[in-house]
Amino acid sequence: MDAPVTRASSSQGVKAPGRIIVVRHGKPALDRDVGPRLDWQSYCDWWARYEAGSLEPGQEVPPTLLAEAEGQVTFFSSMRPRAIETAAKIAKGRKIVSLPVFNEAPLPPPRWSPAVRFLPRTWNKAARLSWLMGHAHGEEAVEETRRRAGAAADVLIEAANKGDPVVVAAHGWFNRMLKRPLERRGWTCVRDGGDSYWSYRVYEKRR
């Protein structure tokens, strides 16, 4: 007579998914509120400098965010210096993987008359609205960025499924765009810190 077969639980010895912490970068050195007022072409130059720029010196990571990143953690960032530097401040010497899939959604401004001049902050809003309405001006269109956000969510989930927390330092608008694909894949936002510099959202896998 054959001995009975004992089947171990499928969850036995398997770690639950780690949390996913989605962080907006710290305050950039280039100030959106500082003049002079720009036409749309000058704003394109300003945005290129912003994308290549660093953080304003002297910033500290909020203690609550540091607490989320204690222990064995997988760190990601976008390819932009302000995000890489933010991740480095949180990681404190631990390895960071920087990927373009986490870059900010583009901000191509509407091509209005050169007589129309705004501060960069105003151009940011006008460019985002124009982009959401479908005016990509040769850059990544909104639907392409949504697909990229889905791919970024998959990267984060694959890492979190190994059982350790995951921290990604990215950007204000793109972080918003990550919320829907994460939720569609079974993750819940259990902490929404908003969109200010150093803010973060925490996602956990629904059980």
MDTraj code that builds the backbone (N, CA, C; nanometers):
import mdtraj as md
import numpy as np

residues = "MET ASP ALA PRO VAL THR ARG ALA SER SER SER GLN GLY VAL LYS ALA PRO GLY ARG ILE ILE VAL VAL ARG HIS GLY LYS PRO ALA LEU ASP ARG ASP VAL GLY PRO ARG LEU ASP TRP GLN SER TYR CYS ASP TRP TRP ALA ARG TYR GLU ALA GLY SER LEU GLU PRO GLY GLN GLU VAL PRO PRO THR LEU LEU ALA GLU ALA GLU GLY GLN VAL THR PHE PHE SER SER MET ARG PRO ARG ALA ILE GLU THR ALA ALA LYS ILE ALA LYS GLY ARG LYS ILE VAL SER LEU PRO VAL PHE ASN GLU ALA PRO LEU PRO PRO PRO ARG TRP SER PRO ALA VAL ARG PHE LEU PRO ARG THR TRP ASN LYS ALA ALA ARG LEU SER TRP LEU MET GLY HIS ALA HIS GLY GLU GLU ALA VAL GLU GLU THR ARG ARG ARG ALA GLY ALA ALA ALA ASP VAL LEU ILE GLU ALA ALA ASN LYS GLY ASP PRO VAL VAL VAL ALA ALA HIS GLY TRP PHE ASN ARG MET LEU LYS ARG PRO LEU GLU ARG ARG GLY TRP THR CYS VAL ARG ASP GLY GLY ASP SER TYR TRP SER TYR ARG VAL TYR GLU LYS ARG ARG".split()
xyz = np.array([
    [0.0855, -0.1191, 0.0000],
    [0.0000, 0.0000, 0.0000],
    [0.0886, 0.1234, 0.0000],
    [0.0608, 0.2152, -0.0918],
    [0.1426, 0.3358, -0.1004],
    [0.1198, 0.4256, 0.0202],
    [0.2304, 0.4938, 0.0613],
    [0.2188, 0.5902, 0.1708],
    [0.1408, 0.7115, 0.1222],
    [0.0620, 0.7760, 0.2107],
    [-0.0139, 0.8952, 0.1715],
    [0.0794, 1.0086, 0.1330],
    [0.0358, 1.0872, 0.0355],
    [0.1150, 1.2018, -0.0111],
    [0.0793, 1.3237, 0.0718],
    [0.1808, 1.3897, 0.1258],
    [0.1602, 1.5119, 0.2035],
    [0.1978, 1.6313, 0.1183],
    [0.1059, 1.7247, 0.1000],
    [0.1310, 1.8426, 0.0175],
    [0.1504, 1.9635, 0.1090],
    [0.2644, 2.0311, 0.0923],
    [0.2907, 2.1517, 0.1715],
    [0.2075, 2.2665, 0.1170],
    [0.1714, 2.3574, 0.2037],
    [0.0982, 2.4767, 0.1608],
    [0.1805, 2.5549, 0.0610],
    [0.1152, 2.6081, -0.0415],
    [0.1869, 2.6838, -0.1440],
    [0.2494, 2.8096, -0.0884],
    [0.1979, 2.8568, 0.0270],
    [0.2529, 2.9783, 0.0864],
    [0.3673, 2.9498, 0.1824],
    [0.3922, 2.8201, 0.2077],
    [0.4933, 2.7848, 0.3073],
    [0.6310, 2.8228, 0.2561],
    [0.7016, 2.9027, 0.3340],
    [0.8369, 2.9424, 0.2971],
    [0.8434, 3.0511, 0.1921],
    [0.7310, 3.1066, 0.1501],
    [0.7292, 3.2114, 0.0494],
    [0.7013, 3.3450, 0.1167],
    [0.7876, 3.4427, 0.0912],
    [0.7707, 3.5740, 0.1519],
    [0.6574, 3.6495, 0.0834],
    [0.5805, 3.7220, 0.1620],
    [0.4782, 3.8094, 0.1051],
    [0.5453, 3.9226, 0.0285],
    [0.4786, 3.9795, -0.0704],
    [0.5378, 4.0918, -0.1447],
    [0.5727, 4.2076, -0.0528],
    [0.6826, 4.2730, -0.0827],
    [0.7197, 4.3927, -0.0081],
    [0.6353, 4.5118, -0.0488],
    [0.6407, 4.6157, 0.0309],
    [0.5682, 4.7378, -0.0022],
    [0.6379, 4.8098, -0.1181],
    [0.5632, 4.8902, -0.1904],
    [0.6185, 4.9755, -0.2958],
    [0.6023, 5.1204, -0.2508],
    [0.7139, 5.1915, -0.2393],
    [0.7141, 5.3308, -0.1947],
    [0.7553, 5.4182, -0.3124],
    [0.6637, 5.5015, -0.3576],
    [0.6844, 5.5859, -0.4762],
    [0.7080, 5.7292, -0.4294],
    [0.8290, 5.7799, -0.4525],
    [0.8745, 5.9065, -0.3944],
    [0.8890, 6.0138, -0.5026],
    [0.8435, 6.1341, -0.4724],
    [0.8787, 6.2458, -0.5592],
    [1.0145, 6.2991, -0.5143],
    [1.0940, 6.3404, -0.6122],
    [1.2285, 6.3912, -0.5834],
    [1.2249, 6.5144, -0.4928],
    [1.3408, 6.5484, -0.4387],
    [1.3545, 6.6689, -0.3580],
    [1.3478, 6.7959, -0.4416],
    [1.3620, 6.9093, -0.3766],
    [1.3494, 7.0390, -0.4451],
    [1.4668, 7.0614, -0.5401],
    [1.4399, 7.0884, -0.6670],
    [1.5485, 7.1138, -0.7623],
    [1.6157, 7.2488, -0.7375],
    [1.7379, 7.2603, -0.7826],
    [1.8107, 7.3868, -0.7698],
    [1.7505, 7.4938, -0.8595],
    [1.6984, 7.4554, -0.9755],
    [1.6395, 7.5506, -1.0686],
    [1.4960, 7.5800, -1.0248],
    [1.4692, 7.7063, -0.9943],
    [1.3415, 7.7469, -0.9347],
    [1.2405, 7.7826, -1.0427],
    [1.1234, 7.7202, -1.0372],
    [1.0178, 7.7448, -1.1356],
    [0.9541, 7.8829, -1.1198],
    [0.9712, 7.9455, -1.0026],
    [0.9048, 8.0731, -0.9754],
    [0.9924, 8.1942, -1.0061],
    [1.1145, 8.1696, -1.0513],
    [1.2088, 8.2790, -1.0763],
    [1.2034, 8.3188, -1.2232],
    [1.2029, 8.4510, -1.2487],
    [1.2015, 8.5036, -1.3848],
    [1.3382, 8.4947, -1.4506],
    [1.3510, 8.5495, -1.5698],
    [1.2520, 8.6340, -1.6377],
    [1.1397, 8.5511, -1.6991],
    [1.0372, 8.6196, -1.7442],
    [0.9292, 8.5531, -1.8146],
    [0.9799, 8.5058, -1.9510],
    [0.9303, 8.3929, -1.9952],
    [0.9836, 8.3257, -2.1131],
    [0.8760, 8.3089, -2.2195],
    [0.9196, 8.3113, -2.3468],
    [0.8298, 8.2654, -2.4518],
    [0.8423, 8.1134, -2.4605],
    [0.7632, 8.0493, -2.5479],
    [0.7596, 7.9027, -2.5468],
    [0.8929, 7.8406, -2.5840],
    [0.9679, 7.9044, -2.6752],
    [1.0972, 7.8474, -2.7133],
    [1.1979, 7.8572, -2.5991],
    [1.1970, 7.9716, -2.5297],
    [1.2869, 7.9866, -2.4152],
    [1.2490, 7.8904, -2.3028],
    [1.1177, 7.8647, -2.2900],
    [1.0751, 7.7671, -2.1903],
    [1.1282, 7.6277, -2.2237],
    [1.1314, 7.5900, -2.3503],
    [1.1902, 7.4605, -2.3888],
    [1.3347, 7.4505, -2.3419],
    [1.4100, 7.5598, -2.3577],
    [1.5491, 7.5610, -2.3103],
    [1.5539, 7.5492, -2.1587],
    [1.4621, 7.6197, -2.0909],
    [1.4577, 7.6125, -1.9446],
    [1.4286, 7.4698, -1.9003],
    [1.3315, 7.4034, -1.9649],
    [1.2952, 7.2676, -1.9267],
    [1.4117, 7.1710, -1.9480],
    [1.4880, 7.1910, -2.0549],
    [1.6048, 7.1057, -2.0789],
    [1.7074, 7.1219, -1.9668],
    [1.7244, 7.2438, -1.9198],
    [1.8176, 7.2657, -1.8081],
    [1.7629, 7.2055, -1.6786],
    [1.6327, 7.2147, -1.6597],
    [1.5690, 7.1556, -1.5423],
    [1.5877, 7.0040, -1.5413],
    [1.5665, 6.9405, -1.6555],
    [1.5814, 6.7955, -1.6664],
    [1.7251, 6.7510, -1.6363],
    [1.8217, 6.8351, -1.6703],
    [1.9627, 6.8003, -1.6488],
    [2.0161, 6.8500, -1.5149],
    [1.9303, 6.9198, -1.4380],
    [1.9773, 6.9851, -1.3168],
    [1.9749, 6.8971, -1.1931],
    [2.0422, 6.9463, -1.0897],
    [2.0555, 6.8757, -0.9624],
    [1.9578, 6.9291, -0.8588],
    [1.9649, 6.8716, -0.7405],
    [1.8854, 6.9191, -0.6284],
    [1.9459, 7.0458, -0.5684],
    [1.8605, 7.1249, -0.5078],
    [1.9093, 7.2365, -0.4270],
    [1.9880, 7.1784, -0.3090],
    [2.1065, 7.2327, -0.2801],
    [2.1885, 7.1746, -0.1725],
    [2.1234, 7.1878, -0.0347],
    [2.1697, 7.1015, 0.0560],
    [2.1342, 7.1136, 0.1959],
    [2.0037, 7.0494, 0.2393],
    [1.9430, 6.9679, 0.1539],
    [1.8147, 6.9069, 0.1899],
    [1.8348, 6.7772, 0.2672],
    [1.7418, 6.7508, 0.3566],
    [1.7430, 6.6282, 0.4354],
    [1.6202, 6.5441, 0.4016],
    [1.6370, 6.4138, 0.4077],
    [1.5255, 6.3228, 0.3819],
    [1.4315, 6.3251, 0.5020],
    [1.3004, 6.3362, 0.4801],
    [1.2074, 6.3301, 0.5935],
    [1.2249, 6.2006, 0.6728],
    [1.2250, 6.2075, 0.8059],
    [1.2469, 6.0871, 0.8880],
    [1.1488, 5.9742, 0.8582],
    [1.0230, 6.0073, 0.8292],
    [0.9258, 5.9005, 0.8012],
    [0.9624, 5.8247, 0.6745],
    [1.0189, 5.8956, 0.5761],
    [1.0605, 5.8304, 0.4530],
    [1.1831, 5.7428, 0.4771],
    [1.2768, 5.7913, 0.5560],
    [1.3934, 5.7096, 0.5903],
    [1.3511, 5.5811, 0.6607],
    [1.2497, 5.5920, 0.7463],
    [1.2018, 5.4736, 0.8181],
    [1.1439, 5.3704, 0.7219],
    [1.0788, 5.4160, 0.6155],
    [1.0239, 5.3233, 0.5153],
    [1.1347, 5.2488, 0.4423],
    [1.2551, 5.3085, 0.4383],
    [1.3646, 5.2538, 0.3581],
    [1.4706, 5.1839, 0.4421],
    [1.4356, 5.1426, 0.5626],
    [1.5321, 5.0720, 0.6477],
    [1.5450, 4.9258, 0.6045],
    [1.6621, 4.8697, 0.6305],
    [1.6828, 4.7271, 0.6063],
    [1.7085, 4.6929, 0.4615],
    [1.6684, 4.5727, 0.4228],
    [1.6887, 4.5219, 0.2879],
    [1.5838, 4.5822, 0.1953],
    [1.6256, 4.6697, 0.1069],
    [1.5344, 4.7431, 0.0200],
    [1.5909, 4.7438, -0.1219],
    [1.5030, 4.7355, -0.2214],
    [1.5423, 4.7534, -0.3614],
    [1.5130, 4.8975, -0.4002],
    [1.6139, 4.9664, -0.4550],
    [1.6007, 5.1079, -0.4896],
    [1.6042, 5.1276, -0.6402],
    [1.5108, 5.2091, -0.6891],
    [1.5089, 5.2524, -0.8282],
    [1.5020, 5.4044, -0.8337],
    [1.5391, 5.4591, -0.9491],
    [1.5148, 5.6006, -0.9766],
    [1.4973, 5.6173, -1.1264],
    [1.4501, 5.7344, -1.1647],
    [1.4528, 5.7693, -1.3059],
    [1.5978, 5.8008, -1.3456],
    [1.6154, 5.8401, -1.4690],
    [1.7493, 5.8733, -1.5169],
    [1.7871, 6.0196, -1.4932],
    [1.6988, 6.0975, -1.4369],
    [1.7248, 6.2398, -1.4174],
    [1.8055, 6.2641, -1.2895],
    [1.9015, 6.3592, -1.2941],
    [1.9866, 6.3820, -1.1769],
    [1.9095, 6.4092, -1.0488],
    [1.8004, 6.4865, -1.0572],
    [1.7281, 6.5193, -0.9340],
    [1.6674, 6.3951, -0.8697],
    [1.6293, 6.2968, -0.9510],
    [1.5747, 6.1721, -0.8971],
    [1.6861, 6.0808, -0.8467],
    [1.7958, 6.0734, -0.9212],
    [1.9090, 5.9904, -0.8788],
    [1.9643, 6.0405, -0.7455],
    [1.9784, 6.1733, -0.7325],
    [2.0308, 6.2302, -0.6086],
    [1.9336, 6.2076, -0.4921],
    [1.8050, 6.2144, -0.5202],
    [1.7050, 6.1861, -0.4166],
    [1.7163, 6.0423, -0.3689],
    [1.7243, 5.9495, -0.4637],
    [1.7374, 5.8083, -0.4273],
    [1.8647, 5.7843, -0.3471],
    [1.9736, 5.8510, -0.3848],
    [2.1009, 5.8327, -0.3149],
    [2.0915, 5.8792, -0.1697],
    [2.0195, 5.9882, -0.1466],
    [2.0033, 6.0367, -0.0092],
    [1.9224, 5.9378, 0.0753],
    [1.8267, 5.8718, 0.0123],
    [1.7449, 5.7744, 0.0855],
    [1.8211, 5.6438, 0.1054],
    [1.8932, 5.6013, 0.0009],
    [1.9597, 5.4703, 0.0042],
    [2.0826, 5.4684, 0.0933],
    [2.1486, 5.5830, 0.1097],
    [2.2665, 5.5927, 0.1974],
    [2.3716, 5.4863, 0.1635],
    [2.4137, 5.4852, 0.0381],
    [2.5210, 5.3965, -0.0046],
    [2.4762, 5.2637, -0.0620],
    [2.3481, 5.2301, -0.0480],
    [2.2993, 5.1057, -0.1067],
    [2.2793, 5.1217, -0.2574],
    [2.2729, 5.0124, -0.3269],
    [2.2658, 5.0121, -0.4732],
    [2.1354, 5.0739, -0.5225],
    [2.1455, 5.1539, -0.6298],
    [2.0295, 5.2136, -0.6952],
    [2.0324, 5.1744, -0.8423],
    [1.9189, 5.1343, -0.8956],
    [1.9052, 5.1056, -1.0383],
    [1.8264, 5.2207, -1.1017],
    [1.8888, 5.2929, -1.1950],
    [1.8251, 5.4062, -1.2614],
    [1.7785, 5.3643, -1.3999],
    [1.6504, 5.3861, -1.4274],
    [1.5909, 5.3399, -1.5524],
    [1.5091, 5.4513, -1.6165],
    [1.5131, 5.4640, -1.7498],
    [1.4340, 5.5680, -1.8177],
    [1.2844, 5.5453, -1.8095],
    [1.2421, 5.4233, -1.7785],
    [1.0980, 5.3960, -1.7689],
    [1.0321, 5.4792, -1.6591],
    [1.1117, 5.5317, -1.5641],
    [1.0588, 5.6128, -1.4555],
    [1.0711, 5.7636, -1.4811],
    [1.1189, 5.8055, -1.5997],
    [1.1338, 5.9476, -1.6284],
    [0.9994, 6.0198, -1.6259],
    [1.0067, 6.1501, -1.6048],
    [0.8848, 6.2309, -1.6002],
    [0.8132, 6.2321, -1.7350],
    [0.6818, 6.2473, -1.7303],
    [0.6036, 6.2689, -1.8517],
    [0.6491, 6.3996, -1.9165],
    [0.6554, 6.4041, -2.0481],
    [0.7082, 6.5238, -2.1154],
    [0.6195, 6.6454, -2.0961],
    [0.6794, 6.7631, -2.1167],
    [0.6081, 6.8900, -2.1025],
    [0.6308, 6.9768, -2.2270],
    [0.5810, 6.9364, -2.3420],
    [0.5964, 7.0194, -2.4616],
    [0.4984, 7.1373, -2.4569],
    [0.5456, 7.2614, -2.4589],
    [0.4545, 7.3749, -2.4435],
    [0.3751, 7.4027, -2.5704],
    [0.2576, 7.4625, -2.5565],
    [0.1861, 7.5093, -2.6752],
    [0.2674, 7.6190, -2.7443],
    [0.2660, 7.6181, -2.8747],
    [0.3519, 7.7095, -2.9511],
    [0.2766, 7.8383, -2.9821],
    [0.2651, 7.9186, -2.8784],
    [0.1937, 8.0438, -2.8908],
    [0.2862, 8.1525, -2.9446],
    [0.2303, 8.2692, -2.9670],
    [0.3067, 8.3834, -3.0172],
    [0.4256, 8.4139, -2.9258],
    [0.5407, 8.4544, -2.9826],
    [0.6549, 8.4933, -2.8988],
    [0.6232, 8.6061, -2.8016],
    [0.5155, 8.6788, -2.8281],
    [0.4762, 8.7859, -2.7364],
    [0.4179, 8.7307, -2.6058],
    [0.3762, 8.6022, -2.6063],
    [0.3206, 8.5393, -2.4858],
    [0.4354, 8.4907, -2.3992],
    [0.4467, 8.5479, -2.2807],
    [0.5580, 8.5157, -2.1906],
    [0.5064, 8.4873, -2.0502],
    [0.5561, 8.3770, -1.9942],
    [0.5154, 8.3364, -1.8597],
    [0.6381, 8.2928, -1.7800],
    [0.6196, 8.2871, -1.6478],
    [0.7184, 8.2207, -1.5637],
    [0.7152, 8.0700, -1.5907],
    [0.8245, 7.9986, -1.5645],
    [0.8258, 7.8540, -1.5894],
    [0.7111, 7.7790, -1.5231],
    [0.6725, 7.8173, -1.4017],
    [0.5631, 7.7470, -1.3337],
    [0.4346, 7.7522, -1.4169],
    [0.4045, 7.8687, -1.4754],
    [0.2846, 7.8820, -1.5570],
    [0.2967, 7.8011, -1.6849],
    [0.4147, 7.8037, -1.7457],
    [0.4364, 7.7221, -1.8654],
    [0.4200, 7.5740, -1.8324],
    [0.4658, 7.5313, -1.7163],
    [0.4478, 7.3910, -1.6765],
    [0.3000, 7.3513, -1.6822],
    [0.2147, 7.4371, -1.6288],
    [0.0713, 7.4064, -1.6262],
    [0.0123, 7.4080, -1.7667],
    [0.0514, 7.5080, -1.8460],
    [-0.0008, 7.5163, -1.9824],
    [0.0464, 7.3980, -2.0658],
    [0.1720, 7.3600, -2.0483],
    [0.2272, 7.2480, -2.1239],
    [0.1617, 7.1165, -2.0833],
    [0.1365, 7.0975, -1.9543],
    [0.0730, 6.9737, -1.9100],
    [-0.0693, 6.9635, -1.9654],
    [-0.1441, 7.0734, -1.9608],
    [-0.2804, 7.0715, -2.0140],
    [-0.2786, 7.0447, -2.1642],
    [-0.1875, 7.1099, -2.2357],
    [-0.1760, 7.0888, -2.3801],
    [-0.1421, 6.9435, -2.4108],
    [-0.0514, 6.8868, -2.3339],
    [-0.0098, 6.7480, -2.3542],
    [-0.1250, 6.6518, -2.3274],
    [-0.2009, 6.6765, -2.2215],
    [-0.3146, 6.5905, -2.1898],
    [-0.4235, 6.5974, -2.2965],
    [-0.4271, 6.7099, -2.3678],
    [-0.5236, 6.7256, -2.4759],
    [-0.4750, 6.6639, -2.6067],
    [-0.3519, 6.6072, -2.6052],
    [-0.3029, 6.5363, -2.7222],
    [-0.1974, 6.6069, -2.8031],
    [-0.1504, 6.7240, -2.7571],
    [-0.0506, 6.7990, -2.8326],
    [0.0896, 6.7611, -2.7853],
    [0.1484, 6.6595, -2.8470],
    [0.2787, 6.6091, -2.8036],
    [0.3948, 6.6808, -2.8710],
    [0.3712, 6.7438, -2.9849],
    [0.4746, 6.8181, -3.0569],
    [0.6010, 6.7351, -3.0773],
    [0.5823, 6.6118, -3.1204],
    [0.6959, 6.5256, -3.1518],
    [0.7538, 6.4499, -3.0341],
    [0.7048, 6.4743, -2.9136],
    [0.7529, 6.4024, -2.7957],
    [0.6583, 6.2859, -2.7643],
    [0.6876, 6.2155, -2.6567],
    [0.6059, 6.1018, -2.6158],
    [0.4626, 6.1476, -2.5887],
    [0.3667, 6.0859, -2.6564],
    [0.2261, 6.1225, -2.6390],
    [0.1709, 6.0634, -2.5099],
    [0.0575, 6.1164, -2.4654],
    [0.0008, 6.0760, -2.3370],
    [-0.0278, 5.9262, -2.3327],
    [-0.0784, 5.8679, -2.4416],
    [-0.1062, 5.7247, -2.4402],
    [0.0225, 5.6430, -2.4316],
    [0.1285, 5.6923, -2.4940],
    [0.2584, 5.6237, -2.4841],
    [0.3095, 5.6285, -2.3407],
    [0.2909, 5.7420, -2.2746],
    [0.3362, 5.7537, -2.1360],
    [0.2536, 5.6654, -2.0438],
    [0.1248, 5.6523, -2.0730],
    [0.0421, 5.5606, -1.9933],
    [0.0908, 5.4168, -2.0068],
    [0.1275, 5.3798, -2.1285],
    [0.1819, 5.2443, -2.1470],
    [0.3143, 5.2296, -2.0730],
    [0.3944, 5.3348, -2.0755],
    [0.5222, 5.3303, -2.0026],
    [0.4982, 5.3188, -1.8529],
    [0.3954, 5.3883, -1.8023],
    [0.3628, 5.3760, -1.6601],
    [0.3248, 5.2321, -1.6255],
    [0.2551, 5.1636, -1.7164],
    [0.2246, 5.0223, -1.6946],
    [0.3502, 4.9378, -1.6886],
    [0.4445, 4.9664, -1.7782],
    [0.5716, 4.8929, -1.7765],
    [0.6503, 4.9225, -1.6493],
    [0.6450, 5.0479, -1.6035],
    [0.7141, 5.0845, -1.4792],
    [0.6521, 5.0127, -1.3604],
    [0.5191, 5.0035, -1.3584],
    [0.4517, 4.9301, -1.2507],
    [0.4961, 4.7843, -1.2496],
    [0.5114, 4.7246, -1.3668],
    [0.5557, 4.5852, -1.3734],
    [0.6962, 4.5681, -1.3158],
    [0.7840, 4.6649, -1.3422],
    [0.9202, 4.6590, -1.2860],
    [0.9138, 4.6604, -1.1333],
    [0.8344, 4.7503, -1.0787],
    [0.8236, 4.7622, -0.9333],
    [0.7625, 4.6372, -0.8706],
    [0.6594, 4.5841, -0.9340],
    [0.5923, 4.4657, -0.8802],
    [0.6842, 4.3440, -0.8849],
    [0.7570, 4.3286, -0.9939],
    [0.8500, 4.2157, -1.0029],
    [0.9512, 4.2201, -0.8891],
    [1.0012, 4.3392, -0.8589],
    [1.0970, 4.3522, -0.7489],
    [1.0299, 4.3281, -0.6138],
    [0.9113, 4.3832, -0.5945],
    [0.8412, 4.3681, -0.4662],
    [0.8023, 4.2240, -0.4400],
    [0.7746, 4.1493, -0.5453],
    [0.7347, 4.0089, -0.5284],
    [0.8468, 3.9213, -0.4728],
    [0.9683, 3.9733, -0.4695],
    [1.0789, 3.8996, -0.4087],
    [1.0745, 3.9077, -0.2563],
    [0.9875, 3.9963, -0.2046],
    [0.9630, 3.9974, -0.0611],
    [1.0168, 4.1152, 0.0165],
    [1.0976, 4.2001, -0.0468],
    [1.1523, 4.3158, 0.0226],
    [1.0856, 4.4441, -0.0267],
    [1.0862, 4.5493, 0.0559],
    [1.0302, 4.6774, 0.0113],
    [1.1038, 4.7306, -0.1117],
    [1.0324, 4.8096, -0.1885],
    [1.0871, 4.8728, -0.3086],
    [1.0645, 5.0233, -0.2971],
    [1.1681, 5.1004, -0.3219],
    [1.1580, 5.2466, -0.3223],
    [1.1986, 5.2964, -0.4606],
    [1.1141, 5.3812, -0.5199],
    [1.1504, 5.4450, -0.6462],
    [1.1409, 5.5961, -0.6289],
    [1.2463, 5.6665, -0.6677],
    [1.2471, 5.8131, -0.6685],
    [1.2212, 5.8586, -0.8113],
    [1.1082, 5.9250, -0.8299],
    [1.0704, 5.9657, -0.9649],
    [1.0117, 6.1066, -0.9590],
    [0.8988, 6.1288, -1.0277],
    [0.8550, 6.2649, -1.0562],
    [0.7067, 6.2825, -1.0308],
    [0.6676, 6.4072, -1.0068],
    [0.5332, 6.4372, -0.9620],
    [0.4225, 6.3825, -1.0498],
    [0.4237, 6.4177, -1.1787],
    [0.3140, 6.3734, -1.2641],
    [0.3231, 6.2241, -1.2937],
    [0.4436, 6.1763, -1.3222],
    [0.4566, 6.0339, -1.3535],
    [0.4180, 5.9480, -1.2344],
    [0.4484, 5.9933, -1.1143],
    [0.4073, 5.9171, -0.9960],
    [0.2554, 5.9058, -0.9869],
    [0.1858, 6.0128, -1.0254],
    [0.0397, 6.0045, -1.0314],
    [-0.0041, 5.8986, -1.1329],
    [0.0652, 5.8957, -1.2450],
    [0.0282, 5.8022, -1.3511],
    [0.0557, 5.6572, -1.3121],
    [0.1428, 5.6346, -1.2167],
    [0.1706, 5.4990, -1.1701],
    [0.0557, 5.4412, -1.0876],
    [-0.0256, 5.5275, -1.0294],
    [-0.1272, 5.4805, -0.9352],
    [-0.2263, 5.3852, -1.0014],
    [-0.2774, 5.4219, -1.1174],
    [-0.3797, 5.3381, -1.1808],
    [-0.3260, 5.2009, -1.2204],
    [-0.2100, 5.1915, -1.2899],
    [-0.1633, 5.0565, -1.3244],
    [-0.1288, 4.9717, -1.2030],
    [-0.0808, 5.0307, -1.0962],
    [-0.0546, 4.9527, -0.9751],
    [-0.1857, 4.8997, -0.9171],
    [-0.2860, 4.9847, -0.9130],
    [-0.4146, 4.9402, -0.8572],
    [-0.4782, 4.8327, -0.9453],
    [-0.4649, 4.8463, -1.0755],
    [-0.5201, 4.7454, -1.1657],
    [-0.4509, 4.6109, -1.1495],
    [-0.3288, 4.6136, -1.1032],
    [-0.2522, 4.4902, -1.0841],
    [-0.2663, 4.4358, -0.9416],
    [-0.3594, 4.4915, -0.8648],
    [-0.3895, 4.4360, -0.7336],
    [-0.3205, 4.5014, -0.6164],
    [-0.2719, 4.6251, -0.6343],
    [-0.2032, 4.6954, -0.5267],
    [-0.2893, 4.8119, -0.4794],
    [-0.2870, 4.8365, -0.3486],
    [-0.3674, 4.9420, -0.2872],
    [-0.2766, 5.0499, -0.2303],
    [-0.3123, 5.1750, -0.2546],
    [-0.2384, 5.2869, -0.1948],
    [-0.2853, 5.3021, -0.0506],
    [-0.1978, 5.2701, 0.0436],
    [-0.2340, 5.2758, 0.1858],
    [-0.1846, 5.4045, 0.2517],
    [-0.1020, 5.4796, 0.1796],
    [-0.0583, 5.6113, 0.2278],
    [-0.0387, 5.6999, 0.1068],
    [-0.1126, 5.8103, 0.1002],
    [-0.0984, 5.9056, -0.0094],
    [-0.0477, 6.0371, 0.0462],
    [0.0809, 6.0635, 0.0257],
    [0.1429, 6.1846, 0.0790],
    [0.1344, 6.3044, -0.0122],
    [0.0624, 6.2929, -0.1246],
    [0.0482, 6.4077, -0.2133],
    [0.1617, 6.4192, -0.3135],
    [0.1817, 6.5413, -0.3624],
    [0.2728, 6.5624, -0.4750],
    [0.3832, 6.6641, -0.4491],
    [0.4027, 6.7062, -0.3254],
    [0.5088, 6.8024, -0.2976],
    [0.6447, 6.7329, -0.3004],
    [0.7515, 6.8120, -0.2997],
    [0.8857, 6.7547, -0.2974],
    [0.9023, 6.6662, -0.1738],
    [0.9656, 6.5521, -0.1907],
    [0.9918, 6.4521, -0.0875],
    [0.8643, 6.3794, -0.0421],
    [0.7513, 6.4063, -0.1052],
    [0.6300, 6.3326, -0.0693],
    [0.6391, 6.1899, -0.1228],
    [0.5554, 6.1017, -0.0681],
    [0.5593, 5.9633, -0.1169],
    [0.4259, 5.8938, -0.0935],
    [0.4023, 5.7934, -0.1768],
    [0.2864, 5.7058, -0.1646],
    [0.3360, 5.5643, -0.1342],
    [0.2582, 5.4921, -0.0564],
    [0.2929, 5.3556, -0.0199],
    [0.1825, 5.2626, -0.0723],
    [0.2249, 5.1580, -0.1411],
    [0.1312, 5.0602, -0.1968],
    [0.1582, 4.9235, -0.1336],
    [0.0490, 4.8507, -0.1077],
    [0.0592, 4.7140, -0.0574],
    [-0.0253, 4.6239, -0.1438],
    [0.0196, 4.4991, -0.1579],
    [-0.0543, 4.4021, -0.2371],
    [-0.1819, 4.3633, -0.1641],
    [-0.2935, 4.3694, -0.2382],
    [-0.4199, 4.3263, -0.1789],
    [-0.4190, 4.1771, -0.1559],
    [-0.4734, 4.1340, -0.0441],
    [-0.4745, 3.9912, -0.0098],
    [-0.6057, 3.9278, -0.0495],
])
top = md.Topology()
chain = top.add_chain()
for i, resn in enumerate(residues, 1):
    res = top.add_residue(resn, chain, resSeq=i)
    for name in ("N", "CA", "C"):
        top.add_atom(name, md.element.get_by_symbol(name[0]), res)
traj = md.Trajectory(xyz[None], top)
